[in-house]
Amino acid sequence: MQRYIRMHWVILASALLMVFGSIGEAQQKKVVKRSVASKRASKGNLKDLLDHFQTNAKAYDSLSLRILIKKIAKNPLTFRQWSEIRRYLLFNPQVGYDIIYKWERIRPATPKEGPQESSINQSIDRADQLMISEKFNEAFKMYQEVALFLKGEIRKGRRENLLLYFVTLHSMGRALFGAERYKEALEVYRWIPRNYPRLRQVTFERMWTAFRAGRIDLALGAIASQESSYFSNYLEPESYLIKAYIFKKLCRDNDLKDLQKIITELKTKIEKGDRKFFREWARSDIELLSLSQLIVLKPESDTSSEVSKAEREQELQGIRKILFRKYELDLVRLQRDLTKILAFSNIALGSKDFSFVKHESIDHSKLMEQGNEVWAVNDAEDWVDEIGGHLFIGDSLCVDKTAPKAK
């Protein structure tokens, strides 16, 4: 099935902002199809460009590939030519996710779709529209039908739409959250594999879902997964907010004070313009990471006669400009949100009017019986297969006011 993957989480940005709040990572614009008929000009013969692309693809020269792809995009392509490069891009995002999104926009006219493929494509489009219309239950049913079909195709060895399957699972989780079916949403989020490009976003949404479901153990566990060394060493401000609220709810004031120190240090770094923070910021988002690696990693080879040193430098300057513009805008947002969260935590620590019920802690022995291991988050080694599997098993420190007083 030659499905046009538009990364349809992008299309749902406006609905998701309303459902989840100000999600920092949902900032991509809707992808729009456009014709390549007007793009006739090109530096070099199309056949030569495609030959050079194949050469550089084998050499993993990401910067040259990026430039060649832009040149190729200026030519009218057959659907087969477009598909071959698309297939490479989906499994080699080191050229930059922005290039992957742009490549989807120049999709040539496709061969005639079969009835089954047409039905699936229409179902995805319809489900996207239902999400935007806040008809979350209906959207979930459609996404579910698509996921079942794609799963069957993958089991038959047809893996060209593996990413679309993962994206569809992600959409199912979001639809269930919108429908306030939080327990089911948690289960669907669990199905998304750890090699999914938007894994940190998934753990962020899983945090909110667990919080709304009243599962503070899973909510804090999802935050711990976001703190994995595989990601940046700071969190989205909303994650700090949820963590602060839960610590207060558990009467863990000392933990809340420690969290305040972390937030204050992060805010100070941003305010002082710490240059090292840029690297951490770039690791906070998969699109930003793919671009930042292009400006810090040297290409493995310089074999492309179709790409000059001047073109390389011009491309690098363009990437730097994009990154630093985004960085400056995001710093303003981070400072504003962190200031608000610090204010909330100060109010929470200073108030004695909160009245919380003491939560029962999870029995460690039962976890061990289920084949799990119990590690302190700060002491354990960091393994990629642990992401999404963290669980908070600390005790509530609230005094149970309903218990009889000792005489």
C-alpha positions as CSV (number, residue, x, y, z in Angstrom):
1,M,0.0,0.0,0.0
2,Q,1.5,3.3,-1.1
3,R,0.0,5.4,1.7
4,Y,0.8,9.2,1.7
5,I,1.9,9.6,5.3
6,R,1.3,13.2,6.2
7,M,2.4,12.7,9.8
8,H,-1.2,13.4,10.7
9,W,-0.5,14.3,14.3
10,V,0.5,17.6,12.7
11,I,-2.9,18.1,11.3
12,L,-4.4,17.7,14.8
13,A,-2.2,20.3,16.4
14,S,-5.1,22.8,17.0
15,A,-7.3,20.1,18.6
16,L,-4.5,18.7,20.7
17,L,-3.6,22.1,22.1
18,M,-7.2,22.3,23.3
19,V,-7.2,18.7,24.6
20,F,-3.8,18.5,26.3
21,G,-3.1,22.2,27.0
22,S,0.0,24.1,25.7
23,I,2.0,21.1,24.5
24,G,5.4,22.5,23.7
25,E,6.2,19.9,21.1
26,A,3.0,20.3,19.0
27,Q,4.1,23.2,16.9
28,Q,4.2,21.9,13.3
29,K,1.8,23.4,10.8
30,K,-0.6,21.4,8.7
31,V,1.0,19.8,5.7
32,V,-0.5,20.8,2.4
33,K,-0.2,19.0,-0.9
34,R,1.3,21.0,-3.8
35,S,2.0,20.3,-7.4
36,V,5.5,19.9,-8.7
37,A,4.6,21.0,-12.2
38,S,5.9,24.5,-11.7
39,K,9.2,23.3,-10.3
40,R,11.1,22.8,-13.5
41,A,14.4,24.6,-12.8
42,S,17.2,22.5,-11.5
43,K,21.0,22.6,-11.1
44,G,22.0,19.4,-12.9
45,N,20.4,16.6,-14.9
46,L,17.7,14.7,-12.9
47,K,19.4,11.3,-13.7
48,D,22.8,12.6,-12.5
49,L,21.2,14.0,-9.3
50,L,19.5,10.7,-8.6
51,D,22.8,8.8,-9.2
52,H,24.6,11.1,-6.9
53,F,21.9,10.6,-4.3
54,Q,22.4,6.9,-4.4
55,T,26.2,7.3,-4.0
56,N,25.9,9.7,-1.0
57,A,23.1,7.6,0.6
58,K,25.5,4.7,0.8
59,A,28.2,7.0,2.3
60,Y,25.8,8.4,4.9
61,D,26.8,12.0,4.0
62,S,23.7,13.6,5.5
63,L,24.5,17.2,4.6
64,S,25.2,16.4,0.9
65,L,22.0,14.3,0.9
66,R,20.0,17.1,2.2
67,I,21.2,19.5,-0.5
68,L,20.8,16.9,-3.2
69,I,17.2,16.2,-2.1
70,K,16.4,19.9,-2.4
71,K,17.8,20.0,-5.9
72,I,15.9,16.8,-6.9
73,A,12.7,18.3,-5.6
74,K,12.9,21.1,-8.2
75,N,12.3,18.5,-10.9
76,P,9.1,16.8,-12.0
77,L,9.3,13.3,-10.6
78,T,7.6,10.1,-11.3
79,F,5.7,8.5,-8.4
80,R,8.3,5.7,-8.3
81,Q,11.2,8.1,-8.1
82,W,9.5,10.1,-5.3
83,S,8.7,6.9,-3.5
84,E,12.2,5.5,-3.5
85,I,13.6,8.7,-1.9
86,R,10.7,8.8,0.5
87,R,11.4,5.3,1.6
88,Y,15.0,6.2,2.3
89,L,14.0,9.3,4.2
90,L,11.6,7.6,6.5
91,F,14.3,5.2,7.8
92,N,17.2,7.8,7.7
93,P,15.9,10.9,9.4
94,Q,19.4,12.2,10.0
95,V,19.0,14.5,7.0
96,G,16.4,16.4,9.1
97,Y,12.7,15.9,9.8
98,D,11.9,19.2,8.1
99,I,13.1,17.6,4.8
100,I,10.9,14.6,5.4
101,Y,7.8,16.9,5.9
102,K,8.7,18.9,2.8
103,W,9.1,15.8,0.7
104,E,5.6,14.8,1.5
105,R,4.3,18.0,0.1
106,I,5.7,17.4,-3.4
107,R,4.1,14.0,-3.8
108,P,3.4,13.4,-7.5
109,A,0.1,12.0,-8.9
110,T,-0.2,8.4,-7.7
111,P,-1.1,5.3,-9.6
112,K,-4.8,4.5,-9.2
113,E,-5.6,3.4,-5.7
114,G,-7.2,0.1,-5.1
115,P,-10.5,0.0,-3.3
116,Q,-9.0,-1.2,0.0
117,E,-6.2,1.5,0.0
118,S,-8.7,4.2,-0.9
119,S,-11.0,3.1,2.0
120,I,-8.1,3.3,4.5
121,N,-7.0,6.7,3.3
122,Q,-10.5,8.0,3.6
123,S,-10.9,6.6,7.1
124,I,-7.7,8.4,8.2
125,D,-8.8,11.7,6.7
126,R,-12.3,11.3,8.3
127,A,-10.8,10.4,11.7
128,D,-8.6,13.4,11.6
129,Q,-11.6,15.6,10.9
130,L,-13.6,14.0,13.7
131,M,-10.7,14.8,16.2
132,I,-10.8,18.4,15.1
133,S,-14.6,18.4,15.7
134,E,-14.1,16.9,19.2
135,K,-16.0,13.7,18.2
136,F,-13.4,11.6,20.0
137,N,-15.2,8.3,20.3
138,E,-16.1,8.2,16.6
139,A,-12.5,9.1,15.7
140,F,-11.1,6.4,17.9
141,K,-13.3,3.7,16.2
142,M,-11.9,4.8,12.8
143,Y,-8.3,4.9,13.9
144,Q,-8.8,1.5,15.5
145,E,-10.1,0.0,12.2
146,V,-7.1,1.5,10.3
147,A,-4.6,0.1,13.0
148,L,-6.1,-3.4,12.7
149,F,-5.7,-3.3,8.9
150,L,-2.1,-2.0,9.1
151,K,-1.2,-4.6,11.7
152,G,-2.4,-7.3,9.4
153,E,-0.3,-5.9,6.5
154,I,2.8,-5.7,8.7
155,R,2.3,-9.3,9.8
156,K,2.4,-10.3,6.1
157,G,5.8,-8.7,5.8
158,R,4.6,-5.4,4.2
159,R,6.5,-2.9,6.4
160,E,6.4,0.2,4.3
161,N,3.6,1.7,6.5
162,L,5.1,0.7,9.9
163,L,5.5,4.3,10.9
164,L,1.9,5.0,9.9
165,Y,0.8,2.2,12.2
166,F,2.7,3.8,15.1
167,V,1.2,7.2,14.3
168,T,-2.3,5.6,14.2
169,L,-1.7,4.1,17.6
170,H,-0.7,7.5,18.9
171,S,-3.9,9.0,17.5
172,M,-5.9,6.3,19.1
173,G,-4.4,7.2,22.5
174,R,-5.2,10.9,21.9
175,A,-8.7,10.2,20.9
176,L,-9.3,8.1,24.0
177,F,-7.9,10.9,26.2
178,G,-10.2,13.4,24.5
179,A,-13.2,11.0,25.2
180,E,-12.0,10.9,28.9
181,R,-11.5,7.1,28.6
182,Y,-8.2,7.4,30.5
183,K,-7.6,3.8,31.5
184,E,-8.0,2.6,27.9
185,A,-5.8,5.5,26.7
186,L,-3.0,4.3,29.1
187,E,-3.2,0.8,27.6
188,V,-3.0,2.1,24.0
189,Y,0.0,4.3,24.9
190,R,1.7,1.2,26.3
191,W,1.5,-0.4,22.8
192,I,3.6,2.3,21.2
193,P,7.2,1.0,20.8
194,R,10.3,2.7,22.1
195,N,11.7,3.3,18.6
196,Y,8.8,5.6,17.8
197,P,10.2,9.1,16.9
198,R,7.7,10.8,19.1
199,L,8.4,8.7,22.2
200,R,9.1,11.6,24.6
201,Q,5.8,13.2,23.4
202,V,4.1,9.9,24.1
203,T,5.4,9.8,27.7
204,F,4.3,13.4,28.2
205,E,0.8,12.6,27.1
206,R,0.8,9.4,29.2
207,M,1.7,11.5,32.2
208,W,-1.4,13.7,31.7
209,T,-3.5,10.6,31.0
210,A,-2.4,8.9,34.2
211,F,-2.9,12.1,36.2
212,R,-6.4,12.5,34.9
213,A,-7.1,8.8,35.7
214,G,-5.9,9.3,39.3
215,R,-2.9,7.1,38.8
216,I,-0.2,9.2,40.4
217,D,2.1,6.2,40.5
218,L,2.0,6.0,36.7
219,A,2.0,9.8,36.3
220,L,5.3,10.2,38.3
221,G,6.6,7.1,36.4
222,A,6.0,8.8,33.1
223,I,7.8,11.9,34.3
224,A,10.8,9.7,35.3
225,S,10.8,8.3,31.8
226,Q,10.9,11.8,30.4
227,E,14.0,12.4,32.6
228,S,15.9,9.5,30.9
229,S,19.4,10.4,29.8
230,Y,18.3,9.6,26.2
231,F,16.4,12.9,26.2
232,S,17.4,16.4,27.3
233,N,18.0,16.9,31.1
234,Y,15.1,19.3,31.5
235,L,11.4,18.7,31.2
236,E,8.5,20.6,29.6
237,P,7.2,23.0,32.3
238,E,3.9,21.2,32.5
239,S,5.7,18.1,33.7
240,Y,7.2,20.0,36.5
241,L,3.7,21.4,37.3
242,I,2.2,17.9,37.6
243,K,5.2,16.7,39.6
244,A,4.8,19.6,42.0
245,Y,1.1,19.0,42.5
246,I,1.5,15.3,43.1
247,F,4.3,15.9,45.7
248,K,2.1,18.3,47.5
249,K,-0.8,15.8,47.3
250,L,1.5,13.2,48.9
251,C,2.6,15.7,51.5
252,R,6.2,15.2,50.3
253,D,7.3,18.8,51.0
254,N,11.0,18.0,51.0
255,D,10.7,16.5,47.5
256,L,8.8,19.6,46.5
257,K,11.6,21.8,47.8
258,D,14.1,19.7,45.8
259,L,12.0,20.2,42.7
260,Q,12.0,23.9,43.3
261,K,15.8,24.0,43.3
262,I,15.8,22.1,40.0
263,I,13.4,24.6,38.4
264,T,15.2,27.6,39.9
265,E,18.6,26.3,38.5
266,L,17.0,25.8,35.1
267,K,15.4,29.2,35.1
268,T,18.7,30.8,36.1
269,K,20.6,29.0,33.3
270,I,18.1,30.4,30.8
271,E,18.2,33.9,32.2
272,K,22.0,34.0,32.2
273,G,22.1,32.8,28.6
274,D,24.1,29.6,29.4
275,R,25.4,28.5,26.0
276,K,25.5,24.9,27.0
277,F,21.7,25.0,27.5
278,F,21.3,25.2,23.7
279,R,22.5,21.6,23.3
280,E,20.0,20.4,25.9
281,W,17.3,22.4,24.3
282,A,18.1,20.8,20.9
283,R,17.7,17.3,22.5
284,S,14.2,18.1,23.7
285,D,12.6,17.5,20.4
286,I,13.3,15.0,17.6
287,E,13.0,17.6,14.8
288,L,15.4,20.0,16.6
289,L,17.8,17.1,17.3
290,S,18.0,16.0,13.7
291,L,18.9,19.6,12.6
292,S,21.4,20.2,15.5
293,Q,23.3,17.1,14.7
294,L,23.9,18.4,11.2
295,I,25.8,21.4,12.5
296,V,27.8,19.6,15.1
297,L,28.7,16.3,13.4
298,K,31.1,16.2,10.5
299,P,30.0,14.3,7.4
300,E,31.7,10.9,7.0
301,S,32.7,11.7,3.5
302,D,32.9,14.5,1.0
303,T,32.5,12.6,-2.2
304,S,29.7,14.5,-3.9
305,S,30.7,16.4,-7.0
306,E,27.2,17.8,-7.1
307,V,27.6,19.7,-3.8
308,S,30.2,22.4,-3.4
309,K,31.8,23.6,-0.2
310,A,30.0,26.9,-0.7
311,E,26.6,25.1,-0.9
312,R,27.4,23.1,2.3
313,E,28.3,26.3,4.1
314,Q,25.1,28.0,2.9
315,E,23.0,25.1,4.0
316,L,24.7,25.1,7.4
317,Q,24.0,28.8,7.8
318,G,20.4,28.2,6.9
319,I,20.1,25.4,9.5
320,R,21.7,27.6,12.2
321,K,19.3,30.5,11.4
322,I,16.3,28.2,11.8
323,L,17.5,26.7,15.1
324,F,18.6,29.9,16.8
325,R,15.3,31.7,15.8
326,K,13.3,28.8,17.3
327,Y,15.6,28.8,20.4
328,E,15.1,32.5,21.1
329,L,11.3,32.1,20.9
330,D,11.3,29.0,23.1
331,L,13.4,30.6,25.8
332,V,10.8,33.3,26.3
333,R,8.1,30.6,26.7
334,L,10.2,28.5,29.1
335,Q,11.0,31.5,31.3
336,R,7.4,32.5,31.5
337,D,6.1,29.0,32.3
338,L,8.8,28.2,34.8
339,T,8.1,31.5,36.7
340,K,4.4,30.5,37.0
341,I,5.3,27.0,38.3
342,L,7.7,28.3,40.9
343,A,5.0,30.7,42.1
344,F,2.5,27.8,42.4
345,S,5.0,25.6,44.3
346,N,5.7,28.5,46.7
347,I,2.0,28.9,47.4
348,A,1.7,25.1,47.9
349,L,4.6,25.0,50.4
350,G,3.4,28.0,52.3
351,S,-0.2,26.9,52.7
352,K,-1.4,24.8,55.6
353,D,-5.0,24.6,54.3
354,F,-4.5,21.6,52.0
355,S,-6.3,18.5,53.2
356,F,-5.3,15.4,51.4
357,V,-6.2,11.8,52.0
358,K,-3.3,9.4,52.7
359,H,-2.6,7.2,49.7
360,E,-1.7,3.6,50.2
361,S,1.7,2.7,48.8
362,I,2.3,-0.1,46.4
363,D,3.4,-3.5,47.9
364,H,7.0,-4.1,46.7
365,S,6.7,-7.8,47.1
366,K,3.7,-8.0,44.7
367,L,5.8,-6.1,42.1
368,M,8.6,-8.6,42.5
369,E,6.2,-11.5,42.1
370,Q,5.1,-10.1,38.7
371,G,8.7,-10.3,37.5
372,N,9.5,-6.6,38.0
373,E,12.7,-5.1,39.5
374,V,12.7,-2.3,42.0
375,W,15.5,0.3,41.6
376,A,16.0,3.8,42.9
377,V,15.6,6.1,39.8
378,N,18.8,8.0,40.6
379,D,20.9,4.8,41.2
380,A,19.8,2.6,38.3
381,E,21.6,2.3,35.0
382,D,19.7,4.0,32.1
383,W,18.4,1.5,29.5
384,V,16.3,2.4,26.5
385,D,13.9,-0.4,27.2
386,E,13.1,1.1,30.6
387,I,11.5,4.2,29.0
388,G,7.8,4.1,29.7
389,G,8.1,1.4,32.3
390,H,8.8,3.5,35.4
391,L,6.4,3.4,38.4
392,F,6.4,5.6,41.5
393,I,6.3,3.3,44.6
394,G,7.0,5.9,47.3
395,D,4.8,6.4,50.3
396,S,2.4,9.2,51.0
397,L,3.5,11.3,54.0
398,C,0.1,12.7,54.8
399,V,-1.3,12.1,58.2
400,D,-4.5,10.1,58.0
401,K,-6.9,12.4,59.9
402,T,-9.6,9.7,59.9
403,A,-7.5,7.3,62.0
404,P,-8.2,7.1,65.7
405,K,-5.7,9.0,67.8
406,A,-3.5,7.1,70.2
407,K,-4.4,7.5,73.8
